[in-house]
Amino acid sequence: MFKPGQGGGLPFMGRRRFPVGAFGRRFQPAKIYGRFGSLEVRLARKKSEIRRAQRLRYKVFYEEMSAIPSALAMLSRRDEDEFDPILDHLLVMDRGDANDGRRWGPSKVVGTYRMLRQEVADRNDGFYTQGEYDIAPLIRAKPGCKFMELGRSCVLKPYRNKRTLELLWQGVWSYVREHNADVMIGCASFEGTDPAAHAEALSFLYHTALAPEDWRVRAHEHLRVDMNMMPREALNTRAALKALPPLIKGYLRVGAFVGDGAVVDHQFGTTDVFVIMPVKAINTRYFAHFGAPDEFASPVAAEFGPLN
């Protein structure tokens, strides 16, 4: 769903991972979820496409934003981790710039999301966000729900417009429908590692968007930063809304909740919040616009602006 690093930087210790995600489909035809002009949205079907998505992530997270690269990342100029081989990678591709006549030139990855279904997480080492948040109680409490984690969202700067974002969300929603996911989860981020700099926005989330008890996820205690920094009566709602990152604001508009506690991600230079979006809780006035995958026109896409 959501942030560039989505919990990142914590050491990973776990079982051997198996190529049950995108790498395992490298010989299958591309599944295209939508097109607009020279742009199309689809799943990555081979390793080279995932490497291109990783280079885009590096450009946005490390060169444009505040993430701190490892020596290996600096050499490869790619943002990659041990989760990449098992996830599905959603790509917005530019098949050619109409302005230079390259209609059928090499495709360029201009937007990406990566997605982890619960059944895949269960066969491997769980969800990525569990490095920051204790999500196991929620999953145990909702045995009939199929969870899906979203993360590493980014769009190349010249493409941060409504058209690209609607295609990206067409892909997400098509994937949700295809796999009958019930709940989307992930982390979304504020820029910077000083939570106090976002006191009003974090307090606004705590007082107005905290998940109901039966949906609530809590940050691990050794990482948790209390979001309740200001009393509700002291908040300036207009200022708090303005201070929210566009991606978080967009999720709130469709009915998402946030978890209890923020987490500082020093590697990616962000302050993270956990987002829970039960599909059935999506605001019906937006849900009506989703329709079938080929009818998708997201009314929230315009709210997102530059992804972060």
N, C-alpha and C positions, 0 to 999 in steps of 0.2 A: 503494500500500500504505500510504501510511503516514504521513508527517508532515504537519503543517499546511503548511509552506512547501516541503518536499521539495527542498531545495537552493537555495532562493530568494535573491533579492536580487542575483544576479550580472547584470551588464549583458548584454543579449541582442542579438546581431548575427546576422542570418541572412537566408535567402531569404524571399520573400513566402510567406505561409501561405495555404492554400486551405481553404475550408469543407467539408472531407471528413468531419468528425466530427459531433457532435450537432446543430450548426446546420443541417446539410444534411438532417436528417430532420424538420424542424419541421412538415411537413404530414402525416406518417405517424401512424397510431394509436399510442397508448402501448403499449409492451410491458411487461406487468405480470409480475414474477417471483414475487410472493408477497403475501399479505395476512394480517393478524392484527388483528381488531377494526376500528378505524377507520384503522389504518395499512396502507399498501401500499408496496412497493418496486418501482421501475421506472426506466427511462431517461428523462432529460429529452427532451422532444420539441419544445420551442420556446424561443426566446431568453428569454422572460419567466421561464421556469422556471429557466434557468441563472442569471439575475440574482438570483432568490430564493435559489439555492444560494450565490451569491457574497455575498449579504447575511448568510446564516448563517455562512459562513466568516469574514467580517469580525467578526461578533459574538463568535465563539469565539476567533479568533486575535488580534484586535487589542484587543477590549474585555475579554475574560476572561483571555487569556494575555498574552504580552509582545512580540508583534510590533509593529514600528514602521511606521505607515502613511505613505505618501507624501501629498503635498498633495491629489492627485487622489483617492486612496482615502478620505481624510478627508471630502472633499466628497461623493463618491458613496456612502459607507458600504458599499462593496463590496470584497471581495478578488478582484482579477482580474489576469490576465496574458495575454501573447500566445499562450499554449498553450490557453486555454479554448475558442477557436473550433474546434479540431481534435479535442478529446477527447470521449469519451462521459462523460456525467455521470450517475452513479447516485444516485437520490433515494429517501429514505424520506419519504413524504408522510402527514400526518395529515389525513384527509378530513373531520374534524369531531370535536369533543370530546363524547363521549357524555354527559358530566356536564352540559353546558349545552344539550343537545337539538339541537345543530347537526350532525346526522349527515351532512347533505349540503351543508354550508357550504363556503366557499372552502378549498382544500387549503393546508396549511402545510408547507414543507420543514423537516424536523426532523433529518435526517441526510443525509450526502452522501459520496461518493467520486468521484474522477475517474480515468478509465482510458484508457490509450494503448496501442493495439496496434502491434506492430512494423511492419506494412505501412503503417500511417498515419504512424508516425514516419519511416519511410524515404522517404515522399513529401514530407516537410516538412523539419524541421531536427533530427531525431533525438529522443532521449528527454530529458526534463527533468532527470533525475538526472545526466546527463553533465556538468552544470555543476560538480558536486562530485566525481564519481568517474569513473575511466577505465573505462568499460564496453565500449568497442569491442573490446578483445581477447577478452572473454568471448563476445560475440556472434559474432565471427569463429570462435572455437573450437567453437561449437555451431551449425553451419550447418543442422542438421536441426531445431532447436528454434524454436518461435514464442514470442517474448518478449512480455510484457504488463506495463506499468508502472502501478502504483497510487499515488495520492497525494491530498493535500488532504482527508484523512479528518477528519470531525468530526460530532458529534451535539449537538443543543441540550440544555442542562443538564437540564431536567426529564425528558428522554427517555432519559437514560443508564441504561438497564436492559437486562436480558437479552432482553426481547421486541424492542426496537428493534435491538439488535446482531445478534440472530439474523436479523432481516429483512435488515439491511444485508449480512450475509455470505451469506444466501440469494441476494441479487442478485449479489454478486461471483462466487460459485461457479457460478451459472446462466450468467453471462456467460463465464466461463472455459470451461465445457462447450460453450456455443453457438459460440464462436470457436476451439475446439480449442487453446487456449493451453497451452504446455508449461512455461513458467517465469514466475512472478510476481516482479517486482523493484520496488524503491522504497526510500525512506528512512524511518526511524523516529527519533523524537527523545526526548532527555532535556531537561527544562526547564532553562534557564539556559545561559550562555555560558562557564562555567568548567568545563572537562573534569575538572580535578582534584577537583571536588566530587563527581564520579561515578567516582572512581578504582577503587573496588572492583567496581562493576557493569561498567564497561568492561573491566577486567582479566578478570572472570569470562567475559564474552563472548569475549574474545580466547582464553582458555585452553580454553573448552568448546564454543564455537559457531562458531569460525572456519571458513569454507568450505574444503573440500578444494581443493588447488592448481588443479585443472582447472575449478573454479567460482569461484575467488577474484577479487574486484574490489578494486582499490586506490584509495584517495583520491588526488586530484591532489597532487603533492608540495608545492606552495606552500600547500595548505590542510590537509594531513594532520596529525593529532594521533595520536601513538602510543597505542594502547589498552592496551598491555602496561605498565601503571604499577605493578603489584604482582606479585611471584612467585606462582605457583599455590599453593605451600605456605602462603603467608601469608593466603590468602583465607578468609573466613568465608562458606561457601556459603549458609547461611540468610540472612545479612544481605545478601549480594549479590543473591539472588533477590528479597528484599523491596524492594530499591532499584530493581529493574528497572521501567520503565514497564509498565503492564498490557498495552499493545498488543505490545510486544516480547516480553514473557513469553508471550503467547498464540501468537505466531508460533513461538517456540522449541518450544512444546508440540506443534506439528504437524510439526516437523522442519525448520524453516528454518535457514539459515546466515547469518552476517554477513560483511561484507567486511573488508578490512584498513585500519584507520585510521578515526578519527572526524573530523568536520568541524564547525567552529563556524559557525553561521548567525546572523550578527549582526542581520539584518533581523527574523527571526522569534524571536530570543532563545532559540535552542535549540542543543543539541549533537547532531549527527546521526550515525547509523550506517546502513550500507547493508545491506539484507536481500535475500536470494536464496531463493526458494522453488520449487524444481523440483516440479511437480505429482506426479511419480512418487515423490518422496522424502517425500511427506506420510505421517506415521505411520499405518500401516494401521489401527490401532485407532480413529483419528479418521476416516480416509478412509471407513471402512465406514458412518459416520453420514451422509456427505454425500448419497449416493444420487442419484436423479433430482432435477431442480430443484424439483418440487412435493412432494418428500419430505424436503427439507432440514431438518435440525435440528442446528445446529452445536454440538458439545460444547465448542468453544473460545470461543464468544461470551461466555460467562459470565466468562471470564478477563480480558476486555479492560477492563471498567469504563469510566471516561470515556476516550474516545479523545483522543489528543494528537498 
